Amino acid sequence: MSGCYGLLRFFCFARQATAGLLAFENREYVLYKAERFRARRSDNKKLDSFKTGDMVSCELYDSEDKSVYGTAENIRLADGESYTGFFLRVNTFRAGRAENHPSVFEESEEIVFHSSELKDSAGVKIGGKTISAFEENIKRYAKHTGAVGEEYLKCFNNMSDSKTLLPVWYYTKNGNYYLSPSQMSRTVFICKPNDMLERMGYSSCKTKNEMCEACALFGMIGDDALSGRVRFSDAVCGKKDIFDKFYVLPVLGSPKLSSFEFYLKRKDGVYREDKGAIAPYDPDDPNVILAGRKFYWHNNGNKIGRDDEKAVEIALKKSDDNNAAKDNCIELVKKGTEFAFTVYFDGITEEQLKMLVFSLDFGENSEDSALCHKIGHGKPVGLGSAKIVADKVVVRDISDGKYSVQDVSERFLSPDGKELFKESLLAQVLKAVNMNTIPNGSMISYPRTETSPDAFSWFADNRETMRSTGMPRFFNRLPDITDKDQSLPMAANPKKKNGNSGSYNKGRR
């Protein structure tokens, strides 16, 4: 399994949180429960001189004029020590309601966090994975809030070198603590995709003594690096007249990790219904795992997208506007065009050679085989289907100063996959690479609605609106590859409209 999964993180949706103070004590992070008090600008001329994390002395202020303060839970800075708190400069997002009132970030009332637990040493030690998730959340917060978020990030980074306490918001679930810089912020799940792989019984190969078949053939990086034993030459076409015509690709989307209904599944296959929808996935739930690897369905040689009479004009246009355009124009190769290449291998076993050949021809070494690869750009819209056929398998040997070449094609071409791989997994792969799996003429595209090809509209309909209690429920999940019906309904939300015959998702895991 590739170690690149560790670069990805899942984000949890906003939910109500509790005030707390995070301290760094004896090389460990400790969380204390706290109370929040408002610091009003009208009574506190010194507010602008304080930064997030600064210690302040304050006193409780009970205003008789509720129209001004709205509550008795106010404080004002004082020279006495009625309360010792830590300052937090907050930022509030205000959504614009009209063209002349755009959405902006604006400063609101600052607050001070005070904790009686500090004297009693009743804090909770916070583990490294929780802090790692919190740090990533802070960086995201700083990116979107500018100076206020950068000040908060700076305070966090300086905690180990000072006695600063950082005001935080937190909630607990399943024994985990989730920290955020604001009360209604997103938090980051503790479990990384790499952790989820280990939960599934997989892990990135790290040593030569414990590596998978793929790393043994193609090599791996790391402290115990291993060079690959396989090399591919360039694929060359012997004909000159191979190009068909220009084609304007539809806009291709990038992965959105918030789409849990596409990237995660339940290990036990049981999906709980909740008020007419599917209950949310929780990546920190031990029963939630990654859906698997991504495959793209074949489309029987048909490409999906719009016909554009100006494709050549777009392709040849040199203006600056074209460089920034979403239109991506490519020149296609004619159907049936052949390319030749050579695969070199060295020092591998007979079983590894069979695995290598099978990974190329899928056990059917003929041009009319329906078991094909997807190669190159445009795979989500029906491009890139290619059949690989091996002409022969030749081994070379040098022993006792003699050089020999032997054709072993009869022994190694079209090996039986059932002898090499687990049968249940093999069946899934062969279904994914089969040109005939999806019925001829079916639509293969990103999820879409009846009125819009925009995938965003489908995903928006597939989920409930944001809830203060956590993640939203959803109505449709990605079908399992073992399911007979691989389509998705165009009417994602059954509460809005009755279901219609669906489209096939761009890919399969």
Beta strands, then each sheet from edge to edge (+ up, - down):
strand 1: 11-12
strand 2: 18-25
strand 3: 28-33
strand 4: 35-39
strand 5: 55-61
strand 6: 74-77
strand 7: 83-88
strand 8: 91-94
strand 9: 104-107
strand 10: 110-114
strand 11: 124-126
strand 12: 166-173
strand 13: 176-180
strand 14: 187-188
strand 15: 230-232
strand 16: 243-249
strand 17: 264-266
strand 18: 273-274
strand 19: 277-278
strand 20: 288-290
strand 21: 295-296
strand 22: 328-333
strand 23: 343-345
strand 24: 373-374
strand 25: 385-386
strand 26: 394-399
strand 27: 402-407
strand 28: 487-488
strand 29: 503-504
strand 30: 507-508
sheet 1: 1+ 14-
sheet 2: 11+ 3- 2+ 12- 13+
sheet 3: 4+ 6+ 5- 7+ 10- 4+
sheet 4: 8+ 9-
sheet 5: 15+ 23-
sheet 6: 16+ 22-
sheet 7: 17+ 20-
sheet 8: 18+ 19-
sheet 9: 21+ 30-
sheet 10: 24+ 25-
sheet 11: 26+ 27-
sheet 12: 28+ 29-
end
